[in-house]
Amino acid sequence: MTPIRHISTSTIRPTNDDDDELNHRSIELAPWDLRLIQIDYIHKGLLFKKSAETEESNSLIDHLKSTLARTLNIFYPLAGRLALTKNVNDNTGSFFIDCNGDGAEFVHAAADGVKVVDILESVYLADDIVNHLFSMMEAWNYEGVTKPLLAVQVTELVDGIFIGCSINHMVVDGTSLWHFFNTWSEISRVEPSGKISQPRPVFARQFHDGMIDLPIQLPFSCIQEIMTKKPVGHGSSSLNSPQRVVFHFPKEKVAELKSKANVEMGTTDNNTISSLQALMAHLWRAVTRARNLNPDQEVRYRIVAGLRQRMEPPLPKEYLGNAVLGVLVKCTAGELAQHELGWAAFLINEKIGALKAEEVRKFMEDWVKAPTFLPNSQMDPETLDLFTGSSPRFNVYGNDFGWGRPIAVRSRIQERWVGSLSVFPGAEEGSIDFEACLWPETLRAMAEDAEFMQAILT
């Protein structure tokens, strides 16, 4: 049994909760938000070593609570709830964020006997320590009508601290999540002066004008079906459970893979294969080889692409909400094996490059006419899909709360997300990490794959 001891649970509200403008404001949800209604919360956290500044437990927890409340003055939608209105005239319903100030959840916990090294080396998902460092573990986005949109769990380790954030995915994407994290850590670091450099989030939705009308009306029968359908886990046994592993690509190896891919394809400055595209291709090929598939078997790679800079005009970087869309890259296992790294990387490059402003607009307009929702079983463990979300551009290691930089970032990973390859910046500048969830036999085969292993440190 994982040794997590919950010490206290509190509700943290904005300190300016008497502000009528905040308490009664509503924020509409766009198609990118609504399509995530039946998947789970985002769970991301940071691992820190203990220092002189963190030795007094009560003082530390009080400090984090007070600075979180001040952060919610800025990110006040996260202290609200989802709301649903029913339109009797046409039997439709509309979701929005109700900025009612009901508050975020704050859990103070302790992992007795668990050390930093245990987190860094945790691999088994059957009773993975990391998965217990987050609250709201079984919360689904549609439950945000009654449950907090944000839950923070601060867990004290023997020689470290883990700050885990769980945020409703209908309200934020990865860019917004790390904007919140960056703002909270800076407020914590500079208190009591309160002067921070982080830009304020943008809540306005007028950027969608001309494409769609808000609020979006969904058939109420559809809403009822979604909100009563419970996600189903895979239910694998502990004897054959997926494993978590972090593949670390040093800066020099990242550069080598990028150069190799571009040389093989003879790409020019206008469509150069990026470092990330080369790394994803490297992983895609290695996982496919490790699975020992029939050459005719189709293999698919789903990649989440950011849309803020793909819109016309661009969305502000500080836009609070979802602005991502998945692209699907596919070929056969035989084609991946027969071609070099550059070929696979260029497939990814072309698919992402084709996601232009007009494609985004068409998706928005088509979605309103015929809404579709990401199923909670999208990453069925029996499929051969891979999936990459997050970004190496997020400012993960700049989150200094006043006692130094984090030493690692970790996610809560469910075993039904076998095939996920979440990407983060590495701790050393220029390096990149992939937090992977794969079957043990796949990982064993990858460990014996010389072409793959020469580019990584685990």
N, C-alpha and C positions, 0 to 999 in steps of 0.2 A: 504493500500500500504506500502511495506517495505521501511523504511526511509533511503535508501542508496543514498548518494550524491557523484558522481564521480568528483574529483577535477582536476586530470590530468592523462594523459596516455603518457608514454615514451617508447622508445625502448632502451634497455640496451644491449650493445655489449661488447665482451671481450676487455680488455684494450690493449692487445697485438695483435690488429687486423691487424697489418702489417706483422704478421708471415705467410709467404707463405705456410709453412707446414700445418698450421691449416686451412687456408682459402681454400685450395684445396684438403683436405683429404676427402675420402668417406669411409663410414663404411657399410658393408653389413648387411642385415637383415636375421635372421634365421627363421625357421618355427614357433617357439614360438612367434616371433614378428609379422610375416605376418598374422597369423591366427586371430590377433586382429584388422585387418584393418577396420572393419566396426562397431566397438563399440566406446564408447566415451572416452575422456581423463580421467586420474586419477585426483581426486580433494581431496586433504588433506590439513588441516590447523591447526594452533596452536593458542591458546588463551592465552594472557598474561594480567596481571594486569599492570596498569600504575605505573611508579615509577619516581623518580627524574631524571633519565637518559632519560626518554621518554617525558618529559614535553614540550620541544621545538620541535614543529611539523616539521618545515622546516629542522632543523638540523637532526632529526631522519630520515626523508625520504631521504635526501641527503646521509646520512651515509649508509642506506640500499641499495640505488642505487649503490654507489661506491663499496661496499663490494660484491654485486651481480655481478658486472662487473668483479671483481677479481676472484670470484668463477667460472665464465664462462671461465676464462683463463684455469681452470683445467677441467671443465665439458663442453668443447667447443662444443661437438655435440649438446647440448641443445640450443645453439645459432644458429643452422643451420636450415635446412628444409629437408623434405623428397623430394626425387627426383625419377622420373620414366623415365626409358629409354625403348624405343620400339625397338625390334629386328625385322627388316623388313624381314629377311630371313625365319623365322619360325612363324612370327606373335605372338611373345611372348613379355612379358615385365618384367622388373626387378626393384624392389624398393631398394633404399639405402638411408643412411643419408648423405646429402651433407653439410659438415662443412664449410659453406660459410660465417659465421659470420653475417648473416642478423639480428640476435639479438633476445632477449626475450622481452616480453611485461611486463611493470611495471605500475600498476594502483594504484594511491593514491586515497583513498575514505574515506568518513566519514559516520558513522551511527548515525545521529543526534537523541539524546534521548535514544539510545540503551545502556544498561549497561551489564556488564559481566554476571550478573545473568540472563539476558534475553537469552543469548546464552546458558548458562548451563541448562536452563529450557525449551528451545525451543523444541516443540514437533510436531506442526502441519505442515505438508509438503505442504498444499495448498498454503501458503504464508510464508514458513519457512524462518526466518531471516538468518539462517546459509547458505542456498542455495544461497543467494545473496552476500555472502562474497568471492565468487570466480568469476574470469572472465572466458572467453572462455566457458560459460555455455552450449552452444549448439554446441560445436565443436566435430567433429568426427575424428577419427585417420587419415583416408585417406585425410582429409583436410590439413594435415601437409605439403602438397606440396606447399601451399601458406600461411598458417597461422603459427604463431610461435609455436615451439614445447614446449615452456615453457612460462607460463604467471603467474605473481605474482600479487596478490592484497593485499595491506596493508590498512586495514580499521581501522580508529580511532573510538573508542567507547567513551562514556562519561568517563569511568574509566578503559579502557583497550585498547588493540590492538589485532587485528587478522591478522595473516599472512597466506594467502591462496595460495597454489601452485596448478596450473593445468598443468599437463605434459602429453604429447602424450604417450599413452600406447604401441604403437609400438616401442618406443625408450627405455622405462624403465619399470620395475616392481616395486613392493613395496620396495624391498631391495635396488635397485638403487635410488629410490626416497628419501628414508631416508638417504642414503649415501650423496646425494646432500645436503639435509637439514642440516645434521650434519656438513658438511664441511662449508656451508655458515654461519651457526650460530657461528662456531668457528672462522672463519675469521673476522666476525663482532665483536666478543668478544675480540680478541687479537689485533685488529688494533690499532696502526700502525705497530707493530712489524712484523706481517705477518707470524710468525712461528706457524705452526699448526701441530697437531699430526695425523690428519685424513689421512689414506692412499689414494693414488691417484687411480682414477678409471682405470679399464683395458678395453680397447676397442678392443683388438685383437680377431679375430674369428678363429684362427687356432685350437682351442679346438674342433671344429666340423669336422676337417679333418678325413677322414676315414669313416665317416658316410654319409655325404652329400657334394655335390659340391656347392660352392657359386660363383656368385650370383644364386639365384633360379629363374628359368624362369617360369612365369605363363602365361597361355593363355591370350592374350590381350582382347579377348571378355569377359572373366571372370572379368578382371580388370575393364573394362568399366561398366559392370553390377553392380559391387560392388560400384563404385564411383558415380553412378547415383541413387542408391537406398537410399532414405532418411528414417531414423528410424521413427517409428510411436509410439507415446505415447499412454498411456492407455486411457487418457481423462476422468478420474473419476471426479465426481462432488465434490465440496468443502464440501458437506454434508456428504460424505463418502470417505474421503481421507485417505491414509495411514498415519501413525504417526511415528515419530522418537522418540526413547527412548534409554537411555543408561543403561544397566544392569551392576551394579558394583558388582564384586565378591571379597570380602576381602581375604587377604592371608590365613587366618585360614579356611575359607569356601572352598577355592580352594583345600587346603590340605585334608579337610574332604571328598570332593567329589572324589578326586583321590584315597584316601585310601579305600573308600567304594567300588568303582568300582573294584579295584584290589583284595580286600578281597572276593567280590562276585564271581569273576572269578578264584581265586586262581592262578593268574598270577605270573610268575617267573621274575627274574632280566633280562632275555634275551628278554622278550616281555611285559614288564610292560606297562600298560595303563598310558599315560602321563596326566598331569594336564589339558592340553588343550583338549585332547580327552574326558576326563571325563566331562568337561564343555560343550563341543559341544553335547555330548549325553544327558546331563541334559536339555539343551535348546531344542534339537530335540524332546525329549519325552514331554516336557511341551507345545511346540507349537502344536504338534500333538493332545494332549489331549484337548487343547483349541479350536481346529478346529472342534471337535466333529464329527469325520469322521466315515464312515462305516468301520467296522473291516477289510473288504476285500480290502479296498482302498490302492493302493500302495503309499508309501511316499518315497521321494528321497532327499538325502542330498548331494549337490555338495560341495566339499572341495578343495581349491587350496593348493597344496603341493609344497614346494620349491625343486628345483632340483640341486642346486649348489653342494651340498655334496652327491648327489645320482649319479652323473656322475662318469665315470671311464676313466681317472683320474678326480678328482673333478674340477669343475670350481672355479676360484678364487672368494672369497666372494665379491671382488670389481668389478667383471665383470659387465659392464654397458650394460644392455639389459634385456630381459625377460628370465627367467629360472624357469618357473613354469608350472605345469600341473594339471588339475583338476581330481579328483577321484570321482566316483559316488557310494555312499552307499545307498542301498535301501532294503526295507522290506515292510510289511503291517502295517497299523495303529494298527491292532489287536495284531500283534507280539510285537510292541513297548509297548503296554499297558500291555500285559501279562508277559513280562520279566522285570527284574530289570535294574537299571542303568548300571551295569557292562556288561550286554549282549549287549546293544546298543553301549557302549564305545568300546567293543571288536570288534564289526563289523567295526567300524571306524578304530581301531588299525590295523586290518588285511588288510583292503583295502589300507591304507597308507603304511603299511609295505611291501606290495607286489610290490610297485613301486620301482623296482631295476634299476640298470644301463642298463641292457639288455632290459627292458621294455621301457626305455627312448630312447635308440638307435632305437628300432623297431618303436616307434612312429615317430621319425625323418625321418627314411627311408621310412616308409609308407606314411607320409604326402607329401613328395616330389613327390611321384608317383600319389597321388590322394589328392590334397589340399582341406582342409575344413576350414571354417571360422566360428568363434563364431558369431551367429546371434545377431542383436541388440535387438531381442525380447526374448532372452534366459530366462529371468526371467519374463515371462508373468504373470501378477497378478492373472490370473485365474488358474494357476497351483498350485500344492501343494509342489513345491520344496522349499528347503532352500538352502542358499549359504553362505559360509564363505570364506572370503579372508583376507589379511593382516596377522599380526603375533604379538603375545605378546613379541617377542624377539627384535623388532625394538627399536632403541634408540630414543624414542619420547621425553621423559622428560629431556634428556641431551641437548636439543636445547636451550642453553642460549645465546642470542644475545648480552648480555652485561647488561641486566637489570633483570636477574633472570630467573628461570625455568618457562616453560609454566604451566598453571593450567588445561588445557584440550586440547584434540585433537578432531577435528570434520571433517566429510566428507560431500561432496555434495552428497545428495541421491535423485535420481529421483523416482517418484512414480511407474514407471514401474519395479523398482527393489524391489518390495514387496517380502519379504522372505529373504532379505540380512541380515546377521549377521556379521558385520565387527568386527574383534577382535584387541584390542590394549592392551599394558600394562596399568595398572592403575597408578594413580598418586603416590600411596603408593607402595613401593617396595614389590613385590610378589603378588600384586593384579592384577586382569585382568578385562577389560571392554569389553562389546559387544555393539556396536552401531547398533541397530536393526531398521528395517523398516517393520512394520506389520500393518494389518488392526486393527481399533479400537476395534472391537468386539473380536479379538484374544487377544489383550492386556488386555481387561477387564476380560476375562476368566482366563488369566495367573495371574492377580492380585488377583484372588480369589482361586488360586491353592496353598494350603499351602505347599505342597512338593517343589514346585518351589521357592516360596517366601522366605522360610527359609534360602536359600543360598545366597540371594542377598541384595544389597542396591541399590535403584534407585535414 
